[in-house]
């Protein structure tokens, strides 16, 4: 007796394609492994603490905005560690020129030289453009911290983190101590408390750098995530937390 196989339905075939695409997108996201710091690093831009030696470097090598980025113009990498109170970020930036054009920290903050740290506390993904489902902290050379609020306007979030940097030649070492807030954070809530971190916690995370060589707009925007492979377009991190990588806090 001959068995006749029925053609697969368009609906089933579409589901299979979507599943394959989602699996590919997930595989394209970075995995960040942050070791536990029994003693918090001093935020001074020196990075002399031995805990930093336990963390792995992650390259900042994905060009989000701009073309023809030369190695002698910019290169960078980061490390992450944590304790129960904060996430700590170490960034090593090689940049031929640092530029802070706009004195007002709330004006064109994305065009000045800046670190940008993206954090999704519960790794839920999704829209965070004008809400706190995730944060996109822009950290300027004067250590002012900006993100957009629920009112679609920029706000200072200086109380959320501490950052310091030191420069030798073309190399700049930044250190950041970052409080982690849940997505129920409300702007202006003076009683808001950061979450307590613990081993095994999973968060969404991405790091980027705004590179301005002296003009009125940034020349390049470079990150740690290949956003185009996940979403199909490069500059999506400021809107969609689903393109962030996956950060796991570990304690060995």
C-alpha positions in Angstrom: 0.0 0.0 0.0 1.4 3.4 -1.0 1.3 6.2 1.5 0.4 9.6 0.1 2.0 12.6 1.9 -0.2 15.7 1.9 1.5 18.9 1.0 2.4 21.0 4.0 0.0 23.9 4.5 1.1 27.5 3.9 0.2 28.2 7.6 2.4 25.5 9.0 5.2 26.4 6.6 5.0 30.1 7.7 5.2 29.1 11.4 8.3 27.0 10.7 9.9 29.9 8.9 9.1 32.3 11.8 10.5 29.8 14.3 13.7 29.5 12.3 14.0 33.3 12.1 13.4 33.7 15.9 16.1 31.0 16.6 18.5 32.8 14.3 17.8 36.2 16.0 18.3 34.7 19.4 21.6 33.2 18.4 22.7 36.6 17.0 22.3 38.2 20.4 25.4 38.4 22.7 25.7 36.6 26.0 27.3 38.6 28.8 28.6 36.8 31.8 29.3 39.1 34.8 31.2 37.7 37.8 30.4 38.6 41.4 32.5 41.3 43.1 33.0 40.5 46.8 34.4 44.1 47.1 33.0 46.8 44.9 35.4 48.4 42.5 36.3 52.0 43.2 34.8 54.2 40.4 37.9 56.3 39.6 38.7 55.5 35.9 41.8 53.4 37.0 40.4 49.9 37.0 43.2 48.5 39.3 40.9 46.1 41.2 41.6 42.4 40.7 37.9 41.6 40.1 38.2 43.1 36.7 40.7 40.4 35.8 37.9 37.8 36.3 35.6 39.4 33.7 35.9 38.8 30.0 36.2 41.6 27.4 33.4 42.2 24.9 34.3 44.3 21.8 32.4 47.4 20.8 32.6 46.7 17.1 29.1 46.9 15.6 28.6 50.2 13.6 25.0 51.3 14.1 25.3 54.8 12.6 28.0 56.1 10.2 30.2 54.5 7.5 33.9 53.7 7.0 34.9 53.6 10.6 38.7 53.3 10.8 40.5 51.5 13.6 42.6 54.5 14.3 39.5 56.6 14.7 37.7 54.4 17.3 38.0 51.0 19.0 36.6 49.9 22.3 35.7 47.0 24.6 33.9 46.5 27.9 33.8 44.3 31.0 31.0 43.7 33.6 30.9 42.7 37.2 28.2 43.0 39.9 27.4 42.9 43.6 24.0 42.9 45.4 23.6 46.6 45.0 25.0 47.6 41.6 26.1 46.5 38.1 29.7 47.8 37.3 30.9 48.6 33.8 34.5 49.0 32.7 35.0 50.6 29.2 38.3 50.9 27.4 37.9 53.4 24.6 40.6 54.2 22.0 39.5 57.4 20.3 41.6 60.0 18.5 39.4 62.9 19.7 36.8 63.5 22.4 34.3 66.2 21.8 31.5 67.9 23.9 29.8 70.4 21.7 26.6 71.1 23.5 26.8 72.7 27.0 23.2 71.9 27.9 23.1 68.2 28.9 19.6 67.9 27.6 20.3 69.3 24.2 21.5 66.9 21.4 22.9 64.6 24.1 23.2 61.8 21.5 25.5 63.9 19.3 28.1 64.6 22.0 30.8 62.1 22.9 29.0 59.7 25.3 28.7 56.2 26.6 25.3 54.6 26.2 24.3 51.8 28.5 21.1 49.9 27.8 19.5 47.8 30.6 16.3 45.8 30.6 16.0 44.7 34.3 13.7 41.7 33.7 14.9 40.9 30.1 11.3 41.2 28.9 12.2 43.0 25.6 9.8 45.1 23.7 9.3 48.9 23.4 11.2 51.2 25.7 11.3 54.4 23.6 9.3 56.6 26.0 8.8 54.3 29.0 11.0 52.5 31.5 10.5 49.0 30.3 14.3 49.5 29.8 16.7 52.3 30.2 19.1 53.8 27.7 21.5 55.9 29.8 23.6 58.4 27.8 26.7 59.3 29.9 28.4 62.5 28.8 32.0 63.5 29.3 30.9 65.7 32.3 29.3 62.5 33.7 25.7 63.8 33.3 23.2 61.0 32.6 20.3 61.4 30.2 17.4 59.3 29.0 13.9 60.0 27.6 11.0 59.9 30.1 7.3 59.1 29.9 6.6 62.6 28.7 8.8 62.0 25.6 11.3 64.6 26.9 14.9 64.1 28.0 15.5 63.9 31.7 18.6 63.7 33.9 19.1 60.4 35.8 22.4 61.4 37.5 21.2 59.6 40.7 21.0 56.3 38.9 24.7 55.9 38.4 28.2 57.1 39.1 30.8 57.4 36.3 34.4 58.5 36.1 37.0 58.4 33.3 40.7 59.1 32.9 42.6 59.5 29.6 46.1 58.7 28.6 47.0 59.5 25.0 44.1 58.2 22.8 43.0 55.7 25.5 40.2 56.5 27.9 39.2 54.3 30.8 35.6 54.7 32.0 34.2 53.0 35.1 30.4 53.1 35.9 28.5 51.9 38.9 24.9 51.5 37.9 21.7 51.0 40.0 19.2 48.7 38.4 15.5 49.8 38.4 12.5 47.7 37.5 10.0 48.7 34.8 7.6 50.2 37.3 10.0 53.1 37.9 8.3 56.5 37.8 10.1 59.8 36.9 10.3 62.0 39.9 9.6 59.3 42.4 12.1 60.2 45.2 11.2 57.0 47.1 12.1 54.7 44.2 14.5 51.9 45.1 16.8 49.9 42.8 16.3 46.1 42.8 18.6 43.9 44.8 20.8 41.8 42.5 21.5 38.1 43.0 23.3 35.3 41.3 21.5 33.8 38.3 19.6 37.0 37.5 19.1 37.5 33.8 18.8 41.0 32.3 18.8 42.5 28.8 22.0 44.5 28.1 23.7 46.4 25.4 26.5 48.9 25.3 27.2 51.6 22.7 29.4 54.7 22.1 28.6 58.0 20.5 31.8 59.1 18.6 31.9 62.8 17.8 35.1 64.1 16.2 34.3 67.8 16.7 31.2 68.5 14.5 27.6 69.3 15.4 26.5 65.7 15.0 28.1 62.4 16.0 30.2 60.8 13.3 29.6 57.2 14.4 27.5 55.2 16.8 29.1 51.9 17.7 27.7 49.1 19.8 28.2 45.6 21.1 25.1 44.0 19.4 24.6 43.1 15.7 21.1 44.6 15.8 20.5 44.2 12.0 20.9 40.4 12.4 18.1 40.4 15.0 15.8 43.1 13.7 16.8 43.9 10.2 17.7 47.5 10.9 20.8 48.8 12.7 19.6 51.7 14.9 16.8 50.0 16.8 18.3 49.7 20.3 16.9 53.1 21.5 13.4 51.8 20.8 13.3 48.0 21.2 14.8 46.1 24.1 14.4 42.9 22.2 17.6 43.6 20.3 19.7 43.7 23.5 22.0 40.9 24.5 21.5 38.6 27.4 23.3 39.3 30.7 23.7 36.7 33.4 25.0 37.5 36.9 27.1 34.6 38.2 28.7 33.8 41.5 31.3 31.1 41.5 
